[in-house]
Amino acid sequence: MRIPLFVVIVAALSQRLSAQVLTLQEAIAMAQRQGPAAQIARSSRDAARYRNDAFNSRLLPQLFLTGDAADYNHGINPITLPDGSTQFIGQSQNQSSFNLGFSQRIPLTGGQISVGEAVSRLDEFGNLNNRSWQTSHVVSLQQDLFKPRTVVWDERVQSLGASVAERAYLEAREDVAGSAADAFFNLYAQEITLANATANVAVNDTLYTLNKGRYEVGKIGENDLLKSELALLRARAAVEDARLARDRAEAALRRTIAYPQGQSLTIVAPDSIPNVDVDPDLAVTEALRNSSVMEQGTLEDVQSKRLLNSAKLSNRFNASVRATFGFNQTASAFSEAYQSPLGRQALSVSINLPMMQWGAGHADVQAAVADDRRVTSNNRMRTDALVEEARFSALQLQQAQRNVILAAKADTVSAKQFEVARNRYIIGKISNTDLYNAQSDKDNSVIAHVQALRNYWTSFYHLRRVTLYDFVTKREMADVKG
């Protein structure tokens, strides 16, 4: 689908041929690569990735080393004697220990198993100056019963959160593209406006000179001459306004794409637009499949189900089991502490059964149920809104394509109409009011054409953002590394 180039833009661009020419796609690429909004989105995505990597790494076996380098105690302490009596005895001792081993979380049950070795040394100072060692080699298991499986829920929440972050990043890239396109065409519109205003000054200056001659020979009245002069003054003022607006639009584009300071910039608008066949039903399907809104809804649903599960299980009978099996030994010499180890077993079972809570447990469950209903209703509402947004975004792009064709045709027609009107005015066939009306129509058509292009490209990237689908290549979007 070809778009005629504006005749007036040639004069504006010829003044800036020495500057680097920037196309729309180059501006978008720069914004997505180095623009401040893209950097923020990329940092958010990277942070989510690192958090996900850290979480998954902690699900793997963990090697740990813990201990006390020194635990010195000097004072008078109550000591229980073999006969059962208590006597206060002065003590001076230091105890140090370390524990080395592996621990592994059990995803299916939410428990934890660990294998380790511990070494302790006790030094008693004073008259005794005794030293003793203790070693132990144990396997331990800690498991909650009838309690929420925290690890399982954490894994589901983390996986969904990482997926939301990835899709949100893709959407942020399309937001950046849309903002860059808007800034690009804003500058383009101001370039066109400035070029058109400059051309109007030349035209009105020529007409004013012509009308002064006509007024002197009595062909026109003073009122027509004053109208011509006023039009010239307004055209000159419009040039200054357009120049300021153009400079401001350039500054905004530079900021959006992080364009190098001090480097000259000129833009060239695309002379064609992709002829995209957009099916609203396909747009809805892809939006429901790819949008972060859907993943966010799933995440919130899982979180509400987690709270409901926790509220139910926390107010019922539950228990915790901790079992230890291994060997230990003690001796006065370090090497002897590893000889002929003795068996070591330990088992503890703790239970919890809320007996009377005055309705607190029931209230917790009902609050979680209400929150779950709220999340379900909110997700349904957001899904309906997404479907509506996808469908109308597709229809908006279709309309934008048609508007570009109509605006291009109107621009061509109004430009020819103005040329005809100016020639007829010069030979005295029409009034200056008819001429200025034709000039106004020409100016409005030029801006309307640029606005139609702006609306098309912003609609194009908005549809991509809503659906995360490329309707040109007919493929779903994938992340761009880096």
N, C-alpha and C positions, 0 to 999 in steps of 0.2 A: 504494500500500500504506500505509494509515493506521495510526498507532501511538497508542494511548490515552495521554493525558497523565497523569503521576503526580499523584494527589491531594495527596500530601504536599509536592510542590514548590511549590504555590501559596503556602503559608505562608512558605517560605524566600524566594521571589522578591518577595513583597509588602514585605519589609523593605528591599529594594534598588531600589525603583522609581525613585528619584531618580538612580541611576547610569545610564550609557550602556549600553544593551542590545546585546550582541554575539552575533551568530549564528555558527554553525559556518563558513559560507562566508565571512563577513566576517573571522573570525579567520584562516582559511587565506589569504585575499587579503592581509591585513596581513603575515602571515609571509612570503609569497612576494614581497611588495613591499619590506619594510623589515627583516625578521628578519635576525639575524646570519648564519645559515646560508645564507640566500638571497643576502646581499651577498657572501659568500665565493664561492659558486658563480658569481654574475654576474661577479665580478672575474676568476675563472679563465677564464670564457668570453671576456670582453673581451680578456684578454691573448692568448688563442689567436687571436682574430680579428685583432688588431693584428700578431701575428707572421706570420700568413698574408698579410695585406696587404703587409707589408714584403718578404716573400719574393717575392710576385708582382710587386711594383714593381721589384725588382732584376732581373727577367727582361726588363724593358723597356730600351730604349737609355739608357745612363748617360752624362751629361756630366761630364767630369772636368777638373780643373786641378791640375797638380803642378809642382813645380820647387824650385830652391834659390835663395833670396834672396841668399846670400853663401857662398862657399867660398874663403876667403882662405888663402894658403900663402906663408910667408916662411922661406927657409932655403937650405942648400946641398944640391943634388940631383944625382945622376948623370945626365948627358945624353949620349946616343949621337950622335956626330958623323957627318957624311956619309961619312967614310972608314972608318967602322966602329969607331973607337976611342971610348972613354968618357972623359969629362972631368967633374969636379965643378965646377959653376957655381952661384954664388949667384943665387937667384930670389926675386922678390916679385911675386905675381900673385893675382888674384881671378877666379873664374868663377861666373857666375850664369846661370840658365836657367829656362824654364818650358815646360810642355807642355799644350796645350788640345786636347780632342778628344772623340769619342764612342766608346763601346765597347758591344758587343752580344754576349750569350751566344747560342750556337746550340743550341736545345733538342734537335734531332734527332741532332746529332753530338757534342754536349758540348764543342765548340770555342768560340773567342772571336775576334771580328773587331773591329778598332778603326780609326778614322780620326782623324788628329790632325795638329796643327802644333806644331813645336817651334822655339824661338828661344834661342840661347845667346850670351853675351857674355864675352869674355876680355880682362881688363885686366892689362897687364904694367907694373909700376912700376919706378922707378929711372931709369937713363940713357935707356932706350928710350921709356918711357911710350906703349906701343902699345896700341891697342884694336882688336879684331876681332869680327865678328858672323858667326854661322852660322844659317841657317834651313833647315828641312826640312819637307816635306809628304808624309806617308806613309800607306799603307794596309797594315795588318799582320794576319796570320792565324796563330793558334796552335791546333793540332789534335793531340790524342793519337790514336794508332792502336793498336788491339787492347788498349785499356785500358778499365776500367769508365767508362761515361758518367755521370759524377757528377751533372750537371744533370738528366738524365732520372730517375735514382733519387731525387734530392732533391725533384723536383716530385711524384712519386708519393707519397713519404712525407709531404710537407707537406700534400698534398690529403687524404690519409686521416687525418692527425693533426687537421686542422681539422674533419673530419666527426665524428671521435670526440669532440672537445671540444663540438661543438654538441649531439650526442645525450646526452653526459654531463650537460650543463646541463639538458636537459629532464628527465632522470632525477632530477637533484638537486632540481628544482622539486617533483616528486612526492614525493621524500623529505621535503622541507620540509612539504608538505601532510599527509603521514602523521604527522609529528612534531607538527604543530599540532593535528591531529585527536585524537591521543593525549593531548596536554596539555589540550585542551579538555574531553574526556570524563573525564579524571582529575579536573579541577575540578568537572565536573558530578556525578561520582560522590560526591565529598566534600560537595558541596552537598546532595545527596540524603541522604547518610549523616547530615549534621548535622541536617537537617530531620526525618529519621526518628528520630534520637536524641532530639531535643527533644520530639517527639510522644510517644515512649516514656516520657520523664520524667513528662509530664502524666498519661499513662495509669497508670503505676505509682504515682504519688503518690496518685491517686484510689483505686486498689485498696488501697494501704497504709492509707489512712484508713478505707476500708470494712472491711478485715480487723481493724483495731484495735477497731472497734465490735463485730465478730463475736466477737473473742477475749474482750472484756469480758463478753459475755453467754453465753460458753461454747459458741458454735457451731463454733469451730475451735480446734485445739490451738496450743500455743506454737511448734511447729516450722513450721506453715504461716505464722504471723505473721512468724517470722524469715526464711523464704524470701521473703516479700513485701517485707520491709525490705531484704534483700540485693539483690533485683531493682531496687529504687529506687536504692540506692547505686551499683550497677553502671551503671544508666541515666544517672545524673548524671556519673559518671566518663567514660562513653562520649561525652557531650556535649563535655566539655573536650578529649578526644582528637580528636573529629571537627572541632572548631573549629580546632585546631592544624593538622590535616591539610589542612583547607580553605584556610587561609591559605598554607600551603606550596605547595599546588597552584596557587593564584592567582599566587603569585610565579613559579612555573615557567612558567605560561602567559604572563605579562607578559614574561618574558625571551625566550620563544620567538618571540613576535610583535612584540617591541620596542614594547610598549604604553607610552604617555606616562606618565612618573612623576608621581604626585600626582593623576592622574585616576582617579575611581572606575570600577569595572568590575563588570558583572554579565553573565551569559550566559544564553541561552535555547537549549535543545537543539531540533533540528528535530523536528517532529511527524510527519514522514514520511521515508521513504527511497526513493530511485529503484528502481523495479522493473526491474532489469537482467537481460536475457536473455544470459547469458554462455555462449558456445560454447567449450569447451576447445580444440577443433581450431583455431578462429579465433584464440584467444589464442596458441597455439603459432606459427601462421603469422605473426602480427603481431610477435611477439617476435623471430623469426628475421629478419624484414625490418627492424625498427626498432632493436633493442637495440644499445647501444654495445659490448656484448660481441662481437657479430659484426664490427663495424667494427674493434675492437681486435684481433681475431684476424686479420683481413685485413691490418692494419697490421704486426703482428708477422710474418706470413708474408712480406710484401714485404721487410721488413728482413732476415729470414733469407735470402731469395733474393738480396738485395743482397750480403750477406756471402759467400755461396757464389759468386756471380759474380765478386766482387773477388778471392777466394782463387784461383779458377781462372785469371783473366786476369793476375793479378800474378805468377804463377809460369810464364808463358809468354813467348814473344817479343813485345815491344811496342816502340813507337817514338813519337817526338814530332816534329812538323814545325812550323817557324816560318818564315814567309815575309813579306818586307817589300818593298813597291814604292812608289816615289814620286820626289820631286825634292828636291835640296838645293843650297845655294849658300853661299859665304862671301865677305865683303868687309870693308873697314875702315870703311865707312859703313853705317848701318842700312838706308837706302833702297836701296843698291846690292846688299844681300844678297838682294833679291827679284828682281833682274834676271837674265835668261838662266839660269834654274835648270838644273842638270845632273841627269841620271838617277841614281837610287839604287835598287839592288836588293840584297836579302840573302836567303839561304836556308840554313837549318840543319836537319839531320836527325840526331836522336840515337836510338840504338837500345839496347835492353837485352835480353839473353838470359841468364837464369840457367843456368850450366853445371853447377855442383856445389853442392848445398845440403844434402847428407847427409840427404835425406829431409824437410827442413823444409817444402818446398812441398807435398809429398804430405800431410804431417801437417796443414798448414793447411787443405787441401781437405777432408780427412776430418773435421776438427773442425767445419767449416762444414756438412758433410753431417749430422753428428750433431746439431748445433744445429737444422738444418732439420727433422729427424725429431722432435726434442723439441717444436718449435713446432707441428708438425702434430698430434702426439698431444695436446698441451695444448689446442689449438683444438678437437679432436674431443671431449675431455672437457668443456670449457666449453660447447660446443654442446649436448651431452647434458644437462648440468646446467641449461642455460637452458630446454630443452624441458620437462624435468621441473618446473622452477620455474613456468613459464607454465601448464602444465596443472593443477598442483595449486593454484596461486593462483586460477585460474578456479573450480575445484571448491570451494576454501575460501570464495570469495565466495558461491557458491550455498548452501553450508551456513550461512554467516553470515546470509543472508536468511531462511532457515528458522528459525534460532535466534532472530532478533528477534521473529518472530511467536509462537513458542512462549513466549519469555520474557515478552512482553507479556501473553499469556493467563495464564501462571502468576502474574504480578504481580497481575492483577485477581482471580484466584481466591483467592490467599493473603490479599489484603486483605479480601475478603468473609469468608473463613474466620476471620480474626482477629476481625472484628466480631461474627460469630456466637459465637465462643468467649468473647469478653469479656462479651457479654450473658448467655450461659448461666452464666458464672462468677458474675456479679452476682446471679443468682437462685439460685445454689447448685447448679446441675445438673452441673458438672464440677469437677475438682480444679485447684489452681493449677499443677500440673505440666503438665496439658493446656493451660492457658492460655499458659504461658510457651513451650511447644513451638509453639503457633500463632503466638505473637509472633515467635519465632525464624525460623519459616518465612516469615513476612511480611517480616522484615528481609532475609533471604537472597534472597528473590524480587525485592525492590526493587533490590538491588545486582546481581543476575544480569541484570536487564533493562538496567541501565546498561552493564554489561560486554558484553552482546550488541550494544548500539549501538556501543560503542567498537570491538569486534572487526569489526563490519560496515564502519565507515568506514575503519579502518586497512587492512582487507583490500581495500577498494575502491581506495584510493590505491596500495596495494602492487601490485595488478594493473595499474594504469595505469603504474606505474613500470617494471614488467617488460616490458610490451608497447609502451609509448608509443602507446597506442591508447585512444580514448575510446569505451567501450561504450555510453554513453548516446546520443551523437550519431552513432555509427558512423563516426567519422573518425579518421585519424591525427593525432597532435598536431603542432602547429607552434610554432616559437619565438615568444615574446612579446617584442617589442622593448622595450628600456629596462631 
